[in-house]
Structure formats: structure tokens, C-alpha cells
Amino acid sequence: MKVNINGSDLGVDIVKDNTMQAVHDSDLVELLKSLGVYDDVINGKYKCLFCNSKITLENIDSIMPCDGEVQFTCDNKDCHLKLLGWK
């Protein structure tokens, strides 16, 4: 599945071989640290790909690669539906 924002394909493959990986809340900090983005998330550097809201530990819905960088979407219902391709 490719993520499409405002008619523009971001080239993000969020589903590979029809599978998605999940991370338990208790493992989220370690995952962010392993990706080298924890401090930037804590400091408010990242924004949701869809609505541009600041990403926090509390509102991360998805983490994905995009153009060689780590990108995020927030847990806003509309953003989640866009991520799934349903909106």
C-alpha cells in the first residue's frame, strides 16, 4: 500500500508482503531510540504526515520510512483512515 497525500504519492510502502509490524507501547521508547529519533520526538521536531500536528509519545499512530527518513502519523481518526487508504 502506498501513502498518498493530497493526490501526491509519497513513495511510502507501509505494507510489505501484506504484513504490518506492531510495537507494544512498552517497547515504543526503545524502538524510537534504536531509530535515532527519540530525542527529536520528545523535543517536538516531528509532525504528522497528514495533518502536520506535533508528534508526541502519546499520539504516535504509525512510524514509517519515507525518502530515507523516519516519518510519523498521529492518532487522529482522519489521519488513521488516510493511512489505511480509506479516506
DSSP file (Angstrom, degrees, kcal/mol; ACC not computed):
  #  RESIDUE AA STRUCTURE BP1 BP2  ACC     N-H-->O    O-->H-N    N-H-->O    O-->H-N    TCO  KAPPA ALPHA  PHI   PSI    X-CA   Y-CA   Z-CA
    1    1 A M              0   0    0      0, 0.0    13,-2.1     0, 0.0    14,-0.7   0.000 360.0 360.0 360.0 131.4    0.0    0.0    0.0
    2    2 A K  E     -A   13   0A   0     11,-0.2     2,-0.5    12,-0.1    11,-0.2  -0.788 360.0-124.4 -99.1 144.0    1.3    3.4   -0.9
    3    3 A V  E     -     0   0A   0      9,-1.2     7,-2.3    -2,-0.3     2,-0.5  -0.762  26.5-166.5 -87.6 131.0    0.6    6.5    1.1
    4    4 A N  E     -A    9   0A   0     -2,-0.5     2,-0.5    78,-0.3     5,-0.2  -0.979   5.0-170.6-122.8 124.4   -1.0    9.3   -0.9
    5    5 A I  E >  S-A    8   0A   0      3,-2.7     3,-2.0    -2,-0.5    -2,-0.0  -0.966  72.9 -21.7-119.6 121.4   -1.3   12.9    0.4
    6    6 A N  T 3  S-     0   0    0     -2,-0.5    -1,-0.2     1,-0.3     3,-0.1   0.875 128.3 -49.2  50.3  43.6   -3.3   15.4   -1.5
    7    7 A G  T 3  S+     0   0    0      1,-0.2     2,-0.5    -3,-0.1    -1,-0.3   0.515 116.2 115.0  79.2   4.4   -3.0   13.4   -4.7
    8    8 A S  E <   -A    5   0A   0     -3,-2.0    -3,-2.7     2,-0.0     2,-0.5  -0.936  63.4-135.1-114.6 122.7    0.7   13.0   -4.4
    9    9 A D  E     -A    4   0A   0     -2,-0.5    -5,-0.2    -5,-0.2    -7,-0.0  -0.612  10.2-161.4 -74.3 122.1    2.3    9.6   -3.9
   10   10 A L  E     -     0   0A   0     -7,-2.3    57,-0.2    -2,-0.5    -1,-0.2   0.548  35.7-120.9 -81.5  -6.6    4.9    9.8   -1.2
   11   11 A G  E     +     0   0A   0     -8,-0.5     2,-0.6     1,-0.3    56,-0.2   0.768  62.5 148.0  73.7  23.3    6.6    6.6   -2.3
   12   12 A V  E     -     0   0A   0     -9,-0.4    -9,-1.2    54,-0.1     2,-0.9  -0.837  37.4-158.1 -97.9 119.8    6.0    5.1    1.2
   13   13 A D  E     +A    2   0A   0     -2,-0.6   -11,-0.2    52,-0.2     3,-0.1  -0.845  18.8 169.9 -93.9 103.1    5.4    1.4    1.3
   14   14 A I        +     0   0    0    -13,-2.1     2,-0.5    -2,-0.9    -1,-0.2   0.701  66.6  47.3 -90.8 -18.6    3.5    0.9    4.5
   15   15 A V        -     0   0    0    -14,-0.7     2,-0.5    -3,-0.1    -1,-0.2  -0.981  67.6-172.3-123.9 123.1    2.6   -2.7    3.9
   16   16 A K  B >  S-B   19   0B   0      3,-1.5     3,-1.3    -2,-0.5    -3,-0.0  -0.958  76.1  -8.8-116.4 127.0    5.2   -5.1    2.7
   17   17 A D  T 3  S-     0   0    0     -2,-0.5    -1,-0.2     1,-0.3     3,-0.1   0.863 125.1 -65.1  55.1  37.4    4.1   -8.6    1.7
   18   18 A N  T 3  S+     0   0    0      1,-0.2     2,-0.3    -3,-0.2    -1,-0.3   0.758 112.8 110.3  58.8  28.5    0.6   -7.9    3.1
   19   19 A T  B <   -B   16   0B   0     -3,-1.3    -3,-1.5     2,-0.0     2,-0.4  -0.967  48.0-163.4-131.3 150.8    2.0   -7.6    6.7
   20   20 A M        -     0   0    0     -2,-0.3     2,-0.4    -5,-0.2    -5,-0.1  -0.964  20.2-129.3-125.7 147.1    2.5   -4.7    9.1
   21   21 A Q        -     0   0    0     -2,-0.4     2,-0.3     2,-0.0    -2,-0.0  -0.770  20.3-155.0 -96.4 143.8    4.6   -4.8   12.2
   22   22 A A        -     0   0    0     -2,-0.4     2,-0.4     0, 0.0    -2,-0.0  -0.882   3.1-156.5-117.4 150.3    3.3   -3.7   15.5
   23   23 A V        -     0   0    0     -2,-0.3     2,-0.1     3,-0.0     5,-0.1  -0.994  19.7-126.5-126.5 129.3    5.1   -2.4   18.5
   24   24 A H    >>  -     0   0    0     -2,-0.4     3,-2.2     1,-0.1     4,-0.6  -0.437  26.2-115.3 -70.8 147.9    3.7   -2.6   22.1
   25   25 A D  G >4 S+     0   0    0      1,-0.3     3,-1.1     2,-0.2     4,-0.5   0.845 116.1  59.2 -51.6 -37.2    3.5    0.7   24.0
   26   26 A S  G 34 S+     0   0    0      1,-0.2    -1,-0.3     2,-0.1     4,-0.2   0.679 108.9  44.5 -70.1 -15.4    6.1   -0.6   26.5
   27   27 A D  G <> S+     0   0    0     -3,-2.2     4,-2.1     1,-0.1    -1,-0.2   0.425  87.1  93.8-103.7  -2.1    8.6   -1.0   23.6
   28   28 A L  H <X S+     0   0    0     -3,-1.1     4,-2.7    -4,-0.6     5,-0.2   0.907  82.5  50.5 -62.5 -45.6    8.0    2.3   21.9
   29   29 A V  H  > S+     0   0    0     -4,-0.5     4,-2.4     1,-0.2    -1,-0.2   0.923 111.4  48.7 -60.7 -44.4   10.8    4.3   23.6
   30   30 A E  H  > S+     0   0    0     -4,-0.2     4,-2.4     2,-0.2    -1,-0.2   0.893 111.3  50.5 -62.6 -39.9   13.4    1.6   22.8
   31   31 A L  H  X S+     0   0    0     -4,-2.1     4,-1.6     2,-0.2    -2,-0.2   0.943 111.0  48.2 -62.8 -47.3   12.2    1.5   19.1
   32   32 A L  H  <>S+     0   0    0     -4,-2.7     5,-2.5     1,-0.2     6,-1.0   0.894 112.6  49.1 -61.7 -39.6   12.5    5.3   18.8
   33   33 A K  H ><5S+     0   0    0     -4,-2.4     3,-1.1    -5,-0.2    -1,-0.2   0.907 108.7  52.7 -64.4 -41.4   15.9    5.2   20.4
   34   34 A S  H 3<5S+     0   0    0     -4,-2.4    -1,-0.2     1,-0.3    -2,-0.2   0.794 110.0  48.9 -66.7 -26.8   17.1    2.4   18.1
   35   35 A L  T 3<5S-     0   0    0     -4,-1.6    -1,-0.3    -5,-0.2    -2,-0.2   0.515 113.6-121.3 -86.8  -6.6   15.9    4.5   15.1
   36   36 A G  T < 5S+     0   0    0     -3,-1.1    -3,-0.2    -4,-0.4     4,-0.1   0.751  87.8 100.8  74.7  24.7   17.8    7.5   16.5
   37   37 A V     >< +     0   0    0     -5,-2.5     4,-2.4    -6,-0.2    -4,-0.2   0.409  42.2  99.9-120.0  -0.4   14.6    9.7   16.7
   38   38 A Y  H  > S+     0   0    0     -6,-1.0     4,-2.6     1,-0.2     5,-0.2   0.936  85.8  45.9 -56.0 -53.2   13.7    9.6   20.4
   39   39 A D  H  > S+     0   0    0      1,-0.2     4,-2.2     2,-0.2    -1,-0.2   0.881 112.9  51.1 -60.4 -38.5   15.1   12.9   21.4
   40   40 A D  H  4>S+     0   0    0      2,-0.2     5,-3.0     1,-0.2     6,-0.5   0.866 110.1  49.2 -68.3 -35.5   13.6   14.6   18.3
   41   41 A V  H ><5S+     0   0    0     -4,-2.4     3,-1.4     3,-0.2    -2,-0.2   0.942 112.4  47.9 -65.7 -46.5   10.2   13.2   19.1
   42   42 A I  H 3<5S+     0   0    0     -4,-2.6    -2,-0.2     1,-0.3    -1,-0.2   0.864 112.2  50.4 -60.6 -36.8   10.5   14.4   22.7
   43   43 A N  T 3<5S-     0   0    0     -4,-2.2    -1,-0.3    -5,-0.2    -2,-0.2   0.367 116.9-112.6 -87.1   5.2   11.6   17.8   21.5
   44   44 A G  T < 5S+     0   0    0     -3,-1.4    -3,-0.2    11,-0.2    -2,-0.1   0.735  72.8 135.1  77.0  23.6    8.7   18.2   19.1
   45   45 A K      < +     0   0    0     -5,-3.0     2,-0.2    -6,-0.1    -4,-0.2   0.859  52.3  74.9 -72.7 -34.7   10.6   18.0   15.8
   46   46 A Y        -     0   0    0     -6,-0.5     9,-2.7     9,-0.3     2,-0.3  -0.550  59.6-167.4 -90.0 145.5    8.3   15.6   14.0
   47   47 A K  B     -C   54   0C   0      7,-0.2    25,-0.6    -2,-0.2     7,-0.2  -0.897  34.3 -93.1-123.5 153.8    4.9   16.4   12.5
   48   48 A C  B  >  -d   72   0D   0      5,-2.4     4,-1.4    -2,-0.3    25,-0.2  -0.435  29.7-132.7 -63.8 136.3    2.2   14.1   11.3
   49   49 A L  T  4 S+     0   0    0     23,-2.1    -1,-0.1     1,-0.2    24,-0.1   0.779 101.9  36.2 -60.1 -27.9    2.5   13.5    7.5
   50   50 A F  T  4 S+     0   0    0      3,-0.1    -1,-0.2     1,-0.0    23,-0.1   0.885 132.6  15.8 -97.6 -45.0   -1.2   14.2    7.1
   51   51 A C  T  4 S-     0   0    0      2,-0.1    -2,-0.1    25,-0.0    22,-0.0   0.492  88.7-126.3-114.0  -4.8   -2.3   17.0    9.5
   52   52 A N     <  +     0   0    0     -4,-1.4     2,-0.1     1,-0.2    -3,-0.1   0.655  54.1 153.7  68.4  16.8    1.0   18.5   10.5
   53   53 A S        -     0   0    0      1,-0.1    -5,-2.4    -6,-0.1    -1,-0.2  -0.468  55.5 -94.0 -72.2 149.4    0.2   18.1   14.2
   54   54 A K  B     -C   47   0C   0     -7,-0.2     2,-0.4    -2,-0.1    -7,-0.2  -0.438  40.0-127.6 -64.4 133.5    3.2   17.7   16.5
   55   55 A I        +     0   0    0     -9,-2.7     2,-0.3    -2,-0.2    -9,-0.3  -0.700  34.0 173.3 -85.3 133.1    4.1   14.1   17.2
   56   56 A T    >>  -     0   0    0     -2,-0.4     4,-0.7   -12,-0.1     3,-0.6  -0.806  48.8-101.3-127.7 171.1    4.4   13.1   20.8
   57   57 A L  T 34 S+     0   0    0     -2,-0.3     3,-0.3     1,-0.2   -15,-0.1   0.817 122.2  53.3 -61.3 -28.4    4.9    9.7   22.6
   58   58 A E  T 34 S+     0   0    0      1,-0.2    -1,-0.2     3,-0.0    -3,-0.0   0.711 112.6  38.9 -81.9 -21.4    1.1    9.8   23.3
   59   59 A N  T <4 S+     0   0    0     -3,-0.6    16,-1.1    15,-0.0     2,-0.3   0.328  74.6 129.5-116.9  10.6   -0.2   10.3   19.8
   60   60 A I  E  <  +E   74   0D   0     -4,-0.7    14,-0.2    -3,-0.3     3,-0.1  -0.497  20.1 166.9 -67.0 125.2    2.0    8.2   17.5
   61   61 A D  E     +     0   0D   0     12,-3.0     2,-0.3     1,-0.4    13,-0.2   0.752  64.4   3.7-103.8 -41.3   -0.1    6.0   15.3
   62   62 A S  E     -E   73   0D   0     11,-1.5    11,-1.8     2,-0.0     2,-0.4  -0.994  51.9-155.6-147.9 154.7    2.5    4.9   12.8
   63   63 A I  E     +E   72   0D   0     -2,-0.3     9,-0.2     9,-0.2     7,-0.0  -0.998  29.3 161.1-127.2 129.1    6.2    5.0   12.1
   64   64 A M  E     -E   71   0D   0      7,-2.7     7,-3.2    -2,-0.4     2,-0.3  -0.985  39.8-106.6-148.4 156.3    7.3    4.5    8.5
   65   65 A P  E     +E   70   0D   0      0, 0.0     2,-0.3     0, 0.0     5,-0.2  -0.633  36.0 174.0 -80.4 143.6   10.3    5.2    6.2
   66   66 A C  E >   -E   69   0D   0      3,-2.6     3,-1.6    -2,-0.3   -54,-0.1  -0.863  68.3 -20.9-152.1 115.3    9.9    7.9    3.7
   67   67 A D  T 3  S-     0   0    0     -2,-0.3     3,-0.1     1,-0.3   -55,-0.1   0.874 127.2 -50.0  53.3  42.2   12.7    9.1    1.4
   68   68 A G  T 3  S+     0   0    0      1,-0.3     2,-0.3     0, 0.0    -1,-0.3   0.511 121.8  96.8  79.3   5.3   15.3    7.7    3.7
   69   69 A E  E <  S- E   0  66D   0     -3,-1.6    -3,-2.6    -5,-0.0     2,-0.5  -0.819  78.8-106.4-121.9 163.3   13.9    9.3    6.8
   70   70 A V  E     - E   0  65D   0     -2,-0.3     2,-0.3    -5,-0.2    -7,-0.0  -0.776  41.3-176.3 -86.9 130.5   11.6    8.2    9.6
   71   71 A Q  E     - E   0  64D   0     -7,-3.2    -7,-2.7    -2,-0.5     2,-0.3  -0.868   7.1-153.5-125.9 161.4    8.2    9.7    9.4
   72   72 A F  E     -dE  48  63D   0    -25,-0.6   -23,-2.1    -2,-0.3     2,-0.3  -0.905   9.3-154.7-132.6 156.5    5.1    9.6   11.6
   73   73 A T  E     - E   0  62D   0    -11,-1.8   -12,-3.0    -2,-0.3   -11,-1.5  -0.962  25.2-127.2-124.4 151.9    1.4    9.8   11.6
   74   74 A C  E     - E   0  60D   0     -2,-0.3   -14,-0.2   -14,-0.2   -19,-0.1  -0.343  24.2-106.7 -91.7 175.7   -0.7   10.8   14.5
   75   75 A D        +     0   0    0    -16,-1.1   -15,-0.1    -2,-0.1     2,-0.1   0.251  69.8 133.4 -89.9  13.5   -3.7    9.0   16.1
   76   76 A N     >  -     0   0    0    -17,-0.2     4,-2.5     1,-0.1     5,-0.2  -0.421  64.7-124.6 -59.8 137.4   -6.3   11.5   14.8
   77   77 A K  H  > S+     0   0    0      1,-0.2     4,-2.4     2,-0.2     5,-0.2   0.895 109.5  49.2 -55.5 -44.9   -9.1    9.4   13.3
   78   78 A D  H  > S+     0   0    0      1,-0.2     4,-2.2     2,-0.2    -1,-0.2   0.892 111.4  49.6 -63.8 -39.0   -8.9   11.1    9.9
   79   79 A C  H  > S+     0   0    0      2,-0.2     4,-2.4     1,-0.2    -1,-0.2   0.892 110.3  50.8 -66.5 -38.9   -5.2   10.6    9.7
   80   80 A H  H  X S+     0   0    0     -4,-2.5     4,-1.9     2,-0.2    -2,-0.2   0.920 110.4  48.9 -64.3 -43.1   -5.5    6.9   10.6
   81   81 A L  H  X>S+     0   0    0     -4,-2.4     5,-2.8    -5,-0.2     6,-0.7   0.887 110.8  50.6 -64.4 -38.2   -8.1    6.5    7.9
   82   82 A K  H ><5S+     0   0    0     -4,-2.2     3,-1.0     4,-0.2   -78,-0.3   0.906 107.4  54.3 -63.7 -40.8   -5.9    8.2    5.4
   83   83 A L  H 3<5S+     0   0    0     -4,-2.4    -2,-0.2     1,-0.3    -1,-0.2   0.894 109.8  47.0 -59.4 -39.6   -3.0    5.9    6.4
   84   84 A L  H 3<5S-     0   0    0     -4,-1.9    -1,-0.3    -5,-0.1    -2,-0.2   0.564 116.3-116.5 -78.4  -8.4   -5.2    2.9    5.7
   85   85 A G  T <<5S+     0   0    0     -3,-1.0    -3,-0.2    -4,-0.5    -2,-0.1   0.685  83.9 118.1  81.1  18.1   -6.3    4.4    2.4
   86   86 A W      <       0   0    0     -5,-2.8    -4,-0.2    -6,-0.2    -5,-0.1   0.400 360.0 360.0 -97.7   1.4   -9.9    4.6    3.4
   87   87 A K              0   0    0     -6,-0.7    -5,-0.2    -5,-0.1    -1,-0.1   0.325 360.0 360.0-140.9 360.0  -10.2    8.4    3.2
